[in-house]
Amino acid sequence: MRRVLKSFFMNSVSKANRKKIYSEESKETMETPSASNVQNACYSENSEKCPMEGHENNLSGNIIQNYDFSEGLQSWHPNCCKSFVASASCGHSEGAFANSGSHYAVVSNREECWQGLEQDITSRVSPGSTYTVSANVKVAGPVQGLADVLATLKLDHEDGTTKYSFISRTSVGKERWENLEGTFSLSTMPNRVVFYLEGPSPGIDLHIKSVVISCTKPGNVSINGTGDIPAENDNIILNPTFDDGINNWSGRGCKILVHDSMADGKVLPMSGKHFASATERTQNWNGIQQDITGRVQRKLVYELSAVVRIYGNNVTSANVQATLWVQTTDLREQYIGISSMQATDKDWVQLQGKFLLNSNPSKVVVYLEGPPSGTDILLNSLSLKHAEKIPPLPAPLIENPNYGVNVIANSNLNDGSNGWFSLGNCTLSIANGSPRVLPPMARDSLGQHAPLSGRCILVSNRTQTWMGPAQMITDKIKLYLTYQVSAWVRIVSKAAGPQNVNVAVGVDTQWVNGGQAEINDARWHEIGGSFRIEKEAAKVMVYIQGPASGIDFMVAGLQIFPVDRQARFRHLKRQTDQTRKRDVILKFSGSDSSMLFGTFVKVRQTHNSFPFGTCISRSNIDNEDFVSFFTKNFNWSVFANELKWYWTESQQGKLNYKDADDLLTLCDANNIQTRGHCIFWEAENTVQPWLKALNKTDLLTAVQNRLTGLLSRYKGKFKHYDVNNEMLHGSFYQDRLGKDIRANMFKNASQLDPSPTLFVNDYHIEDGCDTRSSPEKYIEQILDLQEQGAPVGGIGIQGHIDNPVGPIVCSALDTLGTLGLPIWFTEVDVSSVNEHVRADDLEVMLRECFAHPAVDGIMLWGFWEFFMARDNSHLVNAEGDINEAGKRYLDLKQEWLTNAHGHIDEQQQFKFRGFQGTYEVELHNFSQRKKILKTFVVDKGESPIEVSINL
């Protein structure tokens, strides 16, 4: 379980045939002006006419040629799409420029979101000037709700590079014309400047009535044309280096001062002449702040960079955090953690982070906080800018991956201990009697394999837990390949308790977990795990370690080999066909059989009813693009934090269910089922301070009140509940209230609301890297709860996983499947800086889960950048581009829809095999020139299903 502290989303499609490179140079200065400072538009949205005097003044400085399309498409060019000019009826003219003309441009046949209408304005702009843009736009076609329209500059530079500068965006619908407004400024003059409008999803037509670009602030241009004054500073922080004292800054619960030095000259600015201190701090949230209301826009990514250090109170190192406090228009408060890092009293450090706002806030404040009371926060400078868009990494090119080839030398020990060395002062010797077959998980990956030798390494004379056999594999490991780890291990010495044995991978100075097992007997045990290296390493070493000092152990048949994922996918596709599809017989009636025979039938599945869900947060649903993607691509949801006890009752007796209510309302309105997560959470660091302070009696009362309040309020609303989260990893309630409390939580929850399925939920069940949460231990816990009368009805596997390997995940599912309970993956996320690798990891998890008969649902732990529990795990970038992982998810969803066609047979039937869900069937009787459309549903099941279609 991961806390989600921030979140976002948008519904645009990534630029498949064009990369946007947003840099500080290409971004220039941009903002969305208010109506009061736009000089080139007349705002009269509800009137029939704009005053002619203002209208003429606006147009006199317009650098756009044929701004109202009165001359057709002259000066305009469609960008990889089609366009034409249509006539507008007078009754439909609205908004600014309503009477500027009776024509508008229609941009159609759009296959990418960046396709639109453009005009070259190179000769009509100059560096150092500020230009205001106002365009009258709307959309048409298959639009559900609103669509984004963007104004963009394409900048071709002398060195051959092309960059794209975002100006502004607006959300529009089909019913009315809207104004898109923004400003831009060029610091240097490119070879070519092209203005264009883009943005709606493919298939949606863009309508443009008029475009006006006027110069509102002329700049001075030097002879060489580069401009002798820079563009307006796009740093939205005022007085960022304290050259104007403390103007625009204030203390958040403390005092602030400006210095040129401190500590007798030992503390000096890293740059510039001044720095500020937040002093007399009595709380860790005290610090230095600036109100940035009105200078940040929703749905744009901003990047913060601050130069900080600490001083005083004998504290040499402390965490400094940049935080955003947001008050929404309905007076809700949000705290968004932007970034944090360890600062010291010795040197200045740079704090960097990014954020995005989903809603239009009424107030926004950025501030620094974190160190203990009495310690000053020093700030040399702070910058807050619209973030540069960094192009994604290309797909890794891996030559000769050698799938299935073991990188371990002399694995079978046919050459004694050659290739091996002892890590630490321990003894390695060769022994016999180990298994001669591969461990099961390796066998599932490798298939037919030669028998093992029966020889093993005996490790003795160990004086530290990390001592054991080792090998250098630096030159054998390839970047971005996923390696499976497999070994037989056994404890030889008599041990006082269970011993962990771990295959570790040392990558330079880092330790990577390659899999581990807990051993409490003299049998041979399988270790199964995986790893992947994504950065060049000077040294990679594999070693086996873990048991207590003095404990001897054996290792046999160590295998480390790259995994052939495509071969596994072929197997899973066949298994999915058996597991998820069903034979369907359509029986047609209500018409003359002689007329039906031979009729052409086309079957198309519109929805797969298998549960694919995601977590959402209250702040997400203020972003209409997030909501659009969510409602189109998921049929289940879970709330990231809003139902947890620390959220609903952070202070004793003060209940907050409004956020959960808002999320539930959205899901109900879109027919999306919801999981209740979670009633309790055993991890002590998630428990509110007021709960920790209660005595046993009062804590028991609080637990009962939580159960009664939550389950009574939402009776019948949630399909599942995670009753007591992560019981394999935490024990707060059990330690204080006794072992029976866990079973009683289940029993009381069932009595209060009998309808939901009650789940256990935990992490690292499926990846072989945590001995506390092996499938066997999970089964033991579930059976123990059931023996105490707990109505455990489902098994939750969170699925926060790195470099997943199919057979390892499948092995865990096979083991847990023996209980006969439905298994749900409840919080799936995968992480990689490379989007293509992330997409591959996600595909592994989705295919393994969907193909396994014990799995009844898959929930992602978010999909929008900045609103994920882990970095580099999102499917959609913060400003709305669907990345490679998101495309892979959508491709798999499309793959798991059934389409079929053919002819009705003599029995008036049509047969096919398809996934569960909703279908449309279309009949074409060419002789009668008739077409009939019907819908039907294929329910979950194994036996053939007959569906009657009455015509």
N, C-alpha and C positions, 0 to 999 in steps of 0.2 A: 504494500500500500504506500502510495506516495502522496504527499500533500501537494496540491496544485495552488500556487500562490498568484499566478498570473495567467491570462488567457486571451486569444483572438481568432478572427476568421474573415475570408472573402470568397466570392464565387466567380472569379475570373479564370480563364484558361491560360496556361503558361504559353510563352511565345515559342512555338515549335520551330519556326523557320527564321527566327530573329532573336538575337540576344540583346537585352537592354543592359548597358553598363552604366550604372549611376555612380559618378564620382563627384568629388567636391567641385571639380572644374566643370563637369557637364551639368550638374544640378543647378548651378548659379543661385540666384536669389528668387524664392518663390513663396507666395502666401496667398491666402484667400481674403480679399478685402471686404469690408462691410459696404453696404449700399452708400453710406455717406462719403466714402473716399473713392468711389469709382466715377470717373468723369466721362466715360464713354458709353454709358447706358442710361436709358430713362426707365425708371421702375414704375410701371403702371399696370401691374398684373391683373387687376380687376376692372380696369377701365377699357373702353373701346379704342381710345386713341392716346398716343403719347403727344405731349405738347410739341408742336412742330419746331419751335425755336430751339429747344434742347436737343431735339432729334438732329437738326441740321448741324448744331455745334459738335455733337458726338461724331457724326459721319465725316466732318471736314478733316479730321486727323486720322481717319481710319486707314491703316496700311494694307488692309485686306482688299484685294481687287475682286469685283463682282461679289460683294459681301452678301447680297440677298438673292443671288442666283437668277436675277432678272435677265441676265445674258446667258442663260443655260449653265453649262459647266465650264465656261471659259475661265481660264486661270486655275481651275481645280483639277485634281487627278485622283482617281480611285487607287488605293494601295492594295493590289492583288485581289480585287473584288470588282463588283459592278456598281454603277451608279447612274441615275437619271434625275431629271428635274420634273416635279409634278406641280400641278396647280392647286392652290389652297382655296377653299371656299371662305368667303368673308366671315361666316359665322364661326369659324374655328380659329380665328386669329386671337391669340392671347399673349399677355406678357410684354416684355420689352420687345421693341421692333414689331409690334403686332401689325402695324400698318406699313411696315417698310416695303412690303411687296406682296404679291399673291402667289409666290412660288416657294418651293422648298426642295432640297436635295434628298433623294432616297438612296442610301447605300445598302446594297443587298448582296446575296451570294457570298456572305462572309463565312469563311471556314476557320478563322482564327480570331481571337479577341482583339489583336492589334490591327486588324484590317479596318480601314476607314477612308476618309477623304482628306487630302492634303493640298497645301499650297506653298510654293517656294517664296520665302519672304527675305531672302539674303540681301538684296539691294535696298531694302526698306527698314533695316534695323541697324543699330550701331552700338558698340560696347559702352558701358557706363550708364546707359539710359534705362529707365524702368518703364515697362509696357504693361498695360492692363488689358486683359482678355475678357470678352463677354460673348457667349454663344447661346443661341436659342435652339434647344434640342429636345427630342423625345425619341421613343423607340416603338417598334411594331414587330409583330410576329409572335412566336411561342414564348411569351414572357409571363412568368409567374411572379407577381409582385413587382419589384423594382429591379432595374439594371443600372450598372455604373457606366457613365460616359466620361472619358478622360480627355483632357487637352494636353498635348505633348509636343516637344520640340525634338527634331532629329538634327544633330549637329555633326557634319562631316568635317574632320580636321585635316590639316595639311599633311600630317604623318600617315594618313590613310585610315585612321581609326574613326569609327562612328560611335557616338554616344547619344543617349536619349535622356532628355531632361523633362521630368514630370512638372506640369504647371498646376493643374487642379483637377478635381473630379466632382461629379454630382450624381445623385441617384435619381433616375427618372422612370416614368411609367408610360403606358400607352395613351392615357386619357388626355394629358395636357402638356403643353410646351413648358420647359423649365430653362432657367438661366444657369449656365455654367460660367463661373467667374474665377479669375485668378490673376496673378502678376508674374512677370519674369524679368530678369536682367542678365545681360551677358558681360562677363568680365573681360573676355577676349573675343576676337572676331573669328569664327570658324570660316572655312572655305564656303560652306553652304549651310543655310538654316531653313528647315522645312517645318511648317506648323501643320499639325494634323489632329483630327478627332478620332478616337478609338474607344475600345472598352467593353461593349456588350458581348455576351457569350456568343459562340458560333451559332448561326442560324437566325439570329435576331437582327432585324433591319435597323439601321440608324437613320433618323430623320434630322435634317439640319435646316433651320429656317434662315438664320443669319449669323454672321460672325463679324465682330468688331475688335480690332486690336489698335489701341491708341497709346501714344507715348505720353506718360503722365509726369515724367521727370527726365528732361534731356540731360545727357552727359557730355563731357568735354572729350573730344577725340583728338588724339595726337596725329602727327603726320603719318606715322607708320600704321595707323589704324588699330593699334592695340588698346588704345584708351589710356588716359593718364590718371583716371580715378578708378579705384576698384569697385566692383559690384557691392551693393549693400550687404553688410555682414549678415550671413544667414544664421549666425549664432543667436538664438532667441533669448539668451541670457543677457540681461542688461548689466553694465558695469562688471564684466566678467573677471577682470584682473584687479579690481579695487583701486583703479586710478582715480576714481571719484569718491574715495572714502567708502562709507557703508551705504551710500545711496542705493536704493532698490533692494537692499538686503535687510534681513531682520533675524533676531534670535528666536529660536523655537524653545521657549521655556528657559532661556539663558541669555547672557549678554554676548555681544559680538564687538570685537575691536579690530582695527586695522594697524598693521605693523610694517616697518621696513626691515626690522630685525628683532630677535628675542635672545634671551639667555646670553647677554653680553656679546652679541654678535655671532654666536655659534649657530643660530638658526637664521638663515637668509632665504629669500625667495629663490626658487629654482629658475624662474624666469620673471622678467619684469622687475618692478620696483617694490611691490607691496604684496602682502598676504593678509588674510583675516584669521582671527581665532574665535571659536565659540567657547566661551569660558564661563566659570561658575555654574557648571552643569551639575544637576542633582539627580537626573534620571538618564538612562541610556538613550532615550528618544530625544533628549535635548540636542540641539545643533543649530546650524546656520541654514537659512531658507530663503527662497525667493518665490514670490507669486508670479506664475507664468500664464495666468488666465488670459484667454484671448490670443495667445501667441502659439498655441499648439492646436492642431487639427485632428479630428477623429480619423481613424483608419489609415493613419500614416505612421511609419516607423521612425522614431527619433533615437539618436545615439548620444549618450552622455559620456563626457570625458572630464575627469576632475583630477587635479594634482593635490594630494593630501598627505598629511602626517599627523602624529599625535604629540602631545607634550604634557608633562607634569604628573604628579601624584604617584611617582615611582613606578609608573606603568611603561614598560618598554615595547610592548606589542599588544595591539587590540584590533578587533574587527571594526572597520568603518563601512557603513552601508549608505548607498544613495536610494532614497525612497520617494515615491510620488504619492501625495495625498490628494484624492479626487473627491469632490462633492458633486453628485449628479443633480439634475434638475428636480428630481423628486426627493432631494435631500438625503439620499443614501451616501454613505461614506465608503471609500475604497482606499486601501493601502497597497500600492504596487511596489514590490521590491525590484529595483532596477539592477543593482549590482552590489557586491560586497567583496572586500579583500582585507588581508592583514596589513595594517599600517604599523610603522615603528616610530620611535622618537629619534632615530638616527638619520633617516633619509626620506625624501619625498618619493611617493609612489603614485602611479597613475591608476585611477579607478575608472573602469569603462563598462558600459552596459547599454541595453536597448529596451525600449518599451513602445507600446501602442495603446491608444485609447479607443474603446469600442463605442462610447456614447459621447454626446455633446455635453461636456461638463459645465456646471455653473461656476466652479472654482477649481484651480489646479495649483498645487504648491510642490516644488521640488526641494528636498532638504537632505542634509547629511546627519547621520546618527550612529549609535553603536557602542562606542567605548564606555567603560564604567564611569560612574559619577566621579567628578573631581578631575577627570582627564580632559584636557582641551583638544578640540578638533581644529587642525590648521588647514586652511584652504588657500592655495596659491592662485588657482584659476579654475573656472568651470565653463565648459562648452556644451551646448545642447543644440543639435542640428538634425535636420531631416537626414536619415541614414542613407549612406551609399548602398546601392544594390550590388552585391558581389555575385558575379556569374558562378553557377554551380560547377563543381569539378566534373570532368568527363568520366565516362565509364572506364574502370580500370582495364587495361590491356594486359592480359596475363598470357605469356607465351609458355607453351609446354607445361601445363599445370600438373601433369603426372598424377591424375586422380587415383587414389587408392594405393599409392606407392609409399611405403613406410620410410620416413626420414631418419629413423633410429638405426644406427650402425650396429651390426652384430646383435640384433634383437633376440635371436634364438640362442645366443651364447655358444655357437658352434666353434668360435675362436676364443674360447675362454672369456676373460674379462676385457679383451682388447676393445678399445673405443670407449670404455667406461673409466671413470675416475671417482674417487671418493670425495664428496664435499664435506670438508671438515675432517677431524681426526677420528675416522671410523674405519672398520675393516670390511672389505668386500671379498666374498668367496663364492665359488660356483657350487650349487647343490642340485639334487635331482628330486623328482616327485611332484612337479607342478603340473597343472592341467595341460593336455595336449590339444585342446580345441580353443579357438578364439572365444573371447567373451561374447555374449549374445549381441550386444549393441554393435560391436565391430563387425560381427558376422552379418548383421542386417545391412550394413553399408557395403561390405566387401563381397558378399556372396560366397561362392566356392573359394576355399582357401586351403593351402597346404597345412597339414597338422603342425602344431608347435612341437618343440623339441623335448619338452618335459624338464628342461633345465631352468634354473632360476638363480638370481643373485641373493645371497644371504648377507644381510647387513647387520654387523655386530659391533660391540665396543663403542656405542654411541653415547656421547655425553651432552648433546644438545638436540632439541627437537628437530632442527633443520638439517641435521646430518643424514646423508644417504647417498645413493649412487647418482651420478650425473653424467651428462654428455653435452658437448657444444654442438649446436645445430644452426649456427648463424647463417652459413652459406646455403643452407637447404630450405630456408623459409622464404616464401614469396609474399610480398605485400598484397593485402586484400583477399587472399585465399583463406577460406575457413578450414581449419584443421580439426579433425576428430582425434580425441585421445582415448586410448583403451589400454587396460592392463589388468593382470591378476595380482592381487596382493594378499599377504597372510601375516598375522602376528605369530611369532615363534615363542617369545618369552611369556611367562605368566605375568599378566598385568592386573593392577588393582581395579581397573574399571575400563570402560570402552575407550578405544584408541582411534584417533583420526589418522588416516593415511591419505596423503595428498600428492598428486602429480602437479608440480609447480613449474612455471616457465618464468625464468628471469630475463627480462628484456631491459638491457642496460641496468638502470637502478630501480626498475619497477618489478613488482611481483604480480604474475598473472595466474589465476586459478584455473588449472587444467582439469579439474575434477577431483572428488574425494569420496572416501567411504569411511563409515564408522564400524569398527570391528570389535566384537566382544566375545569371540570364540576362536577356535583353531582352524576354522574352514578358510578356503580360498574365497576371496570376494572380488567382484568386478568393480573397477573404477571406470566411469564413462564421463567424458567432458569434452570441452572444445575451447579453442582460442583463435584469435585472428590479430595480426599486427598490421596497423595502417600507417605507420611512420617508419622510416629507415632506422635501423638499430645497429649499433656497433658490435653488440654482443647479445646472443640469444642462447640461453642454457636451459636445458630441462633437467629437473632433479626430483627425486621422490623423497618425501620428508613426512613429519607429523607426529609419530608416536613419542611418548615421553622418553626422556633420557634413560638409558639402560635397557630399553625395550628393543629386542632384535625383531627384524621383519624380513620378509621375502618379497621379491618382485619377479614376475615372469611375463614374457610376451608383450612388452610395451610396444604399442603401435601409435604412431602419430602420422596421419596421412591426410592429404587434401580431399575434401568431400566433393563428389560429383552430384551437385544438386539437380541438374537437369535429368539425370537418370532416375533419381528419386521422384521427381515430379511426374515422370511418365508412369511410374508405378502408382503414384497417388491418384492420377487421373483415372486409371482403371478401377482403383478401389472406391473412388468417389462415385463412379457410375453405379457400382453395386450398392453403396451405402445410402446415397442421397436421392437416387432416381427410383421411379416406380413405373411399372407398365400401366398404360392408360388405354382404355377402350372407349371411344366416343360412339354412342349409339344414338342415331338420328331418328326422329319420329315426327309425326304431324304433317307428312307430305306423302304423295304417291311414291312408293318405293321404286317404281320404274323411272320416275323422274330423278331420284337421288343417285342411282347407280352411275358411277363414273364422274360424279361432280367433283370438281377440284376443291381441295381443302387446304387452307393455310392456318397453321397454329403458331401463335406467338405468345411467349410468356412475358407478362408485364411486370410481375413482382415475384421474387423468390421469398417465401415466407420463413425461411430459416432465419433465426435471430442474428443479425449483425448490428451491433450497437456501439455507442461511444459515451464517454463521460462529457458532461457539459457543466458550465459554471454560470452563475447569474450574470456576470458581466458580459459573457459571450452573447447573450440574446439581445443585447442592445445593438449588435452589429447585424444588420439585415442580411449581409452576405454570408456570415456564419450560419445564420438560421436557414438560409436557402440551401446551402450545402448539406447541412445536418438533416433537414427534413426530406431531401431528395435521396440521400444515400444511406440512411440508417433507419431501422425500424424498432430499435430498443435504445434506451438511454439509462445512464446512472449519473448521479450528481457528484461532482468532484469533492466538495466539502460541505455543501449546504444542508445536508441531513445529519452530519456528524454532531455529536454532543457538544464538542468544543465550539461549534458554530451556532447551534440553536440555543445554547445556554452558557455563553462564555462567562457570565457573571450569575451567581446563584439567584434564581427566581426571576431573571430577566430573559424571557423567551423570545426568540426570533425565528419565526417560521415563514416570514414573508418571502425570503429568497427561494426557499424550497417550494412555496406555493406558486410563485411566478414560473418556476421551471416546470412544475407539474401541469400548470395551465397550458403552457406551450405544447408539452408532449400530448396531453389529452386532445388538444385542438387538431393535432396532426396524426392522431391514431398511432402514437408511438408508445410502446409499453415501457415500464420503468422498473428498475431494481432499487430497492431501499438499501442504501449503503451509508453508514452502518449504524446499528443501534448502540453497540459498545465497541471499544478498541482497547485491547490488552496492553499495548505498548505504553509504558509509563510516560514517555516524553510527549504523548498526545493528550494526556489527561490534564484538565483544567486545574490550576492551583487551588481553587476553592474545594474541589473534590479531594485533592490530596490532603487537605487540612482536616477533613472530617474524621470522627471516630468511627468504629465499626458499625455501631447502631445507626448513626446518621448516614453513613455511606450506603448501608443497605436500604434505608428509606429513600435516598436519592436515586438509587438504581431502580427501585420499584416505581417511583414517580416518573422516571425517564421512560420506562416501559409503558406505563399507563398513558402518559401524555402523548407520546409519539404514535403508538399503535391505535389508540382511540381516535386521534385526530385524522389519521390517514387510513382508517379501516377500509379495506377493499381497494385501495388506490395503488399499492405496490404489489407486483407479481412475485417478487423475491425479497427477502431480507438477509443481509449478512449480519448475523446475530452478534457475534463477538469476534472482531477482526483480529487475525494474526495470533491465534492462541499457541501456535508452535514457537513463536518468537517473543512473546510477552506474557506477563502474569500479574498485572497490577491488581485486578479484581480478585483473582484466585488467591493471591498472597494475603489479601486483607480480609476476604470474606469466606475463605475455605473452598475446597475442591468442588463442593456441590453447587456453587454459584453458577458455574457455566451451564450445567444441565438445567438448572432452574430458570436461567435466562431463556433458554429454548422453550421450556414448558410454559412459562408465563406468557411469552410472546405468542405461542400457538393458541392459548386460551383467549387472549385479547383480540386476536385476529386470525381465525383458522384458515383464511384463504391463501395467503402467500406461502411459497416454498421457503423453508428456512435453511440457510447455507452456512457452512464453515468457509473460511476464505483465508488463504495464506500464499506466501511467495517462495520462489526457488524450489518449487515442488518438481518441476519438469526439466531442470537443466543439469542436475548431478553435481552442483557446486556447493551445496549447503547440507551438511549432515544433520542439522537440526530439523530439516523439513524434507526428508526423503519420502517417497511415496509410502514406504512401509511404516514410517512413523505417523504419517497422516492417517493411514488406515487404522493404526492402533488408537489414535485419538478419537476418531469417528466411532469406532466400535465401543470404546469406553463411554462416550457420551450416550450412545444408544442403549447401552446396558443400564445406564442411570435413568432411562426413560426420556431422554432428550429426542424430540422428533426431528432429527437431522434429515432433511429431504434432498439436499444437493451439495455437491462438492465444488467449491470455487478455487480455481488456480489463477493467480493474478497474471502471470505471464510477462513480467518485466524481465526481459531476457536479452543476453548478448550472444552474437554469433551462433544462432540456433542450429542444431543438427537434428534432422528428422528422426532417425532411429532412436535417439536419446529421448526426445519428446514423446515419441510413440511408445517407448518402453514404459515411461511413467504412466501414460494413459492406459496401457494394457493392465498394469498392476492395479491402478485405482478402479478400473472398470470391473474388477472382480466383485466389487461391493454392490453392483447393480443400481447405483444411484446416478442421476443425471450429472454430468460434468459440464461446467461452464468455465471458459476462460474469461475472467472478469475485468482484467486491467492490462491488456496486451499493449506493449510498446517495444520497439527495437530502436537502436541508436547507431548511427554512423555519420561522420562528416560528409561522406560521399553518398549522394542521393541514390545512386544506382545500387550500391551495396546495401543501403537501407531498404530499398525496394526488394532486393533479393531476400534479405532477412524476413521482411514482412510476408513475402510470398511463402517462405518455408512455414511460418507459423500458421498462416491462413489455410494452406493446403493440408498440413498435418491435422489441424483441428477439424476442418470440413470433411476430411476423408474418414475420420475415426468415428465408429458407430456410437461410442459412449459420450461423445460431445454433443450437447444440445444447444449451445449458443456461444458466440464470440463477441466480447466487448473490447473495443479499443480504449486506451486511457488517453483520449484526446486525439486531435488531428491538426490543430491550428498552431502555428509557430508562436512562441512566448507563452502559450497556455498548455504546456506539456510538463510532466514531472521531470523529464530528462531532456537535456540539450540534444539537438540534432536527431529528434525522433518524430518530427512533425511531417504531415502529408501535404499541408498547404502552407505556403510561405505567408508571412505576416500581412503583406499587402494584397494577398489573394491569388497568387500564382499557384497552381497545382503542380507540385514537384514530381520527381520520378516515382517516389514511394506512393504518392496520391494517385498517380496514373496507374500504377500497378494494382492498387486496391480497386479502382474503378474497372480496370480490365478484367480482374478476376470476378467481380460482381457480374460483369457482362457475360463472361464465360459460363457462369452458373445460372444462365437463363436458357430455356429450351425453345428451339424453333423447329418446326416440322412441317412437311407438306406432302401431298399425295392425292389419292382419289378414294371416294367412298366405295366400299366393296359391295358384293351382292347381298350381304347381310345388313346393309345400311350402317356399316361400322367403319371407323378409321382408327388405326392403332399406332401408338408411338410410345416411347419411353422418355419420361421427363422429370424434372425437379418439382418438389412441392411448391405450391404457390398459386397465383392467379394467372389465368390465360384468357386470350381472345382467340376465337376460331372464326375464320372467314370462309364462306362458301361462295364459289363462283359457278353459276350455271350458265355456260356460254350460249347454250341453245335458246334459253329464255332471257338471256341478257340480264340476269338478276344477281345481286350480291347481298348476302346475309351475314350479319356480324352478331355473334353471341359471346358471352363470357362464362367461364366456369372455373372451379377451384379444385386443385389436386391436393388432398390432405396428406399428412405424413403417414407412412405405412410401408409395408414390405410386399404385401400381396397385390395382385393386379386390381385396379379400380375401374369400375364401369361408371361412366358419366353420361347421363341422359340429356340430349340436346333436343328440345322440342321446337320445331321450326314453325 
